[in-house]
Amino acid sequence: MIGKANTCGLIWDFAISDSLSGTQQWVLSTMQSHGQELVTMLWRILGNEQDACDAYQDTLLKLAHYEGGQKPEHVKAYIFRSASNVAISMLRRRAIERKSLSEVNVANNIKSPANELNSRYLQENLRCGIAKLPGHLRSVLTLHDLAELSYAQVGKILGITKATARVYRCKAIQLLAVWMNRKEQKNGS
């Protein structure tokens, strides 16, 4: 996570360093000095690297445009409050989108024999795919997704690092997607 925080912060800091006027260099220095902490906080709130980087960018823009480019009196408090507000807004938007999508899905998912057969078929294919995974990938996927354990807990149980558990899960999902797509293409043709 700290590597991601550094990466996210450096990407935006590098991208704007040339575009800031001399009077706004304080924006860049502020984001450089507090960027890692800020991205770490955003990562914890949002749980997603892309969303954390988006919120970091929005915070940077808010800071740069604060009262016509003036520096806030308590700049650290301002950026952390702005970042948390941006993150909360993102979470609210995501919840509203999920709610509207679930309402649409409920209307579309009226139980029918065809839908039920298709669902059972997909579940069976997924079970077969999980069974075909190498043991280390299957263990991580099962513990994280089915037992709903964190990557740290999975790593502790399996004797691997949290980062390795995350990589193994990603690889397992990729393999399952490839296998499921192949089966779908075979059945579709």
Buried (B, 14 or more C-beta within 10 A) or exposed (E): BEEBBBEBBEEBBEEBEEEBEEEBEBBBEBBEEBBBBBBBBBBEBBEBBEBBBBBBBBBBBBBBEBEEBEBBEEBEEBBBEBBBBBBEEBBEEEEEEEEEEEEEEEEEEEEEEEEEEEEEEEEEBEEEBBEEBEEBBBBBBBBBBEEEBEBEBBBBBBEBEBEBBBBBBEBBEEBBEEBBEEBEEEEEE
